Amino acid sequence: MQTLKAALVAASVLVALLISIGPGLAEENSRLALTISIDGAIGPASASYVKDALAKAAERHAEVVILRMNTPGGLSSSMREIITDVLASPVPVIGYVAPSGAHAASAGTYILYATHVAAMAPGTNIGAATPVQIGGPIPGLPGSVPDKEAKDKKDSDHSSGKDAMTAKVTNDAVAFIRSLAELRGRNADWAEKAVRDAATLSANGALQAGVIEFVARDPAELLRQVDGRTVEVAGGKTQRLATNGAVVEAIDPGWISQTLAVITDPNVAFVLLMVGIYGLIFEFMSPGAVAPGVVGTISLLLGLYALNMLPINYAGFALMLVGIALLTIEAFNPTVVIGLGGVVAFVLGAAMLFRVEPPGYHLSWSVIGIVSAMFIGLILVVLGALRRARNGPVLVGAQAMRGLPAEVIDWSGNAGHVFAHGERWQARGTETFRSGEMVEVASVIDLTLVVRRASAATGGGGTA
């Protein structure tokens, strides 16, 4: 009886402890700050990483997500995916340009404007959000024509398709970033200037211009500054941030995002495509090797998947395929002209492969040169083998049999059988031979060898 009473008392104490600890755990979970880090160009891997991280933050009921950025920009498609996820996030997202020396240029500027709270570390900068033009430079950017010349050109050729495309892309970008600025109550005029004139600001300049809300040296200082601030999250709900003393936890990219980060590099995708094509060519040239076919198929599929996620020029891709097809024909039927045409088509296609070249997403000329040199080397190897085959001795057919020694197996009259080249042959001649005697092949008529005595050989290949 006493044991039962002791057990009941212990159970009561345990329940009381759980009840007292429960609110504390809930409070700790509500004060969780998760961090996402984007370093380098923004692409499909970055978009996948941010989407997964925001989903985890919602599942764990985090108080805020700190999106730390140090980026020169990237693909507009990936940028828009990230902005869509940030706007739809039930967890407030704090955009933070850090560490000191970092920048959020181009696509990074748009993303920072989309976040619920924007902050920068001292010694960082933001801006230069002009979209990359398809087909040529944009007036006002380094490397473009001077402003007066650009104005004169616009006045004289205002109806050109190039100017229309430039205006269309720029105006769309301006409308997009202004809508983000109005949504978050930030400086929309400077945002437009960042797009049209590639304007930039330092951290303190951005704070004074109303582009950001805070300047913080580290995440802990940032969380103290945003504590108590009210923001509007998805669905029009307002949320008061309680971030002072929140536990900061980093979310690392998953294996899918890490794989995408590797294969969506244009140079890696290009190399994967070439490895795949080479593997299939070697497999067709030597059926049954298996390994080249397996490696080639996997590499080709990965390369095509990566190219599908990048802004490629299909005319350039078609030229590359034509060049590869011509080089393949050259490997099986050497003509030199087809091979040279294949190399030219391949190099031109590779140079045209990507429509635009945002920061971090351009094809290296070194990679193009190395792959082209490999193709030229393949042509030289094929031509060398062809030259050696033409200048070397004949290894098959009737000509290869002339002059070979043969052993008489049996003989009757002017015909019999001989053993030559590891095989038993029908033979005939103008002389009579004995079994076991060594003779020489003079010529081949159909499947019959014409033989003569070895001592009668004159070094030529005449018939008897």
Secondary structure as GFF3:
##gff-version 3
##sequence-region A 1 464
A	DSSP	alpha_helix	2	30	.	.	.	ID=ss1
A	DSSP	beta_strand	32	39	.	.	.	ID=ss2
A	DSSP	alpha_helix	44	59	.	.	.	ID=ss3
A	DSSP	beta_strand	64	70	.	.	.	ID=ss4
A	DSSP	alpha_helix	76	88	.	.	.	ID=ss5
A	DSSP	beta_strand	93	97	.	.	.	ID=ss6
A	DSSP	beta_strand	103	105	.	.	.	ID=ss7
A	DSSP	alpha_helix	107	114	.	.	.	ID=ss8
A	DSSP	beta_strand	117	120	.	.	.	ID=ss9
A	DSSP	beta_strand	125	127	.	.	.	ID=ss10
A	DSSP	alpha_helix	147	156	.	.	.	ID=ss11
A	DSSP	alpha_helix	161	184	.	.	.	ID=ss12
A	DSSP	alpha_helix	188	196	.	.	.	ID=ss13
A	DSSP	beta_strand	200	202	.	.	.	ID=ss14
A	DSSP	alpha_helix	203	208	.	.	.	ID=ss15
A	DSSP	beta_strand	214	215	.	.	.	ID=ss16
A	DSSP	alpha_helix	219	226	.	.	.	ID=ss17
A	DSSP	beta_strand	230	232	.	.	.	ID=ss18
A	DSSP	three_ten_helix	234	236	.	.	.	ID=ss19
A	DSSP	beta_strand	238	240	.	.	.	ID=ss20
A	DSSP	beta_strand	247	250	.	.	.	ID=ss21
A	DSSP	alpha_helix	255	263	.	.	.	ID=ss22
A	DSSP	alpha_helix	266	285	.	.	.	ID=ss23
A	DSSP	alpha_helix	291	308	.	.	.	ID=ss24
A	DSSP	alpha_helix	314	332	.	.	.	ID=ss25
A	DSSP	alpha_helix	337	351	.	.	.	ID=ss26
A	DSSP	alpha_helix	365	391	.	.	.	ID=ss27
A	DSSP	alpha_helix	398	401	.	.	.	ID=ss28
A	DSSP	beta_strand	405	412	.	.	.	ID=ss29
A	DSSP	beta_strand	415	420	.	.	.	ID=ss30
A	DSSP	beta_strand	423	428	.	.	.	ID=ss31
A	DSSP	beta_strand	438	445	.	.	.	ID=ss32
A	DSSP	beta_strand	448	453	.	.	.	ID=ss33
A	DSSP	three_ten_helix	454	456	.	.	.	ID=ss34
###
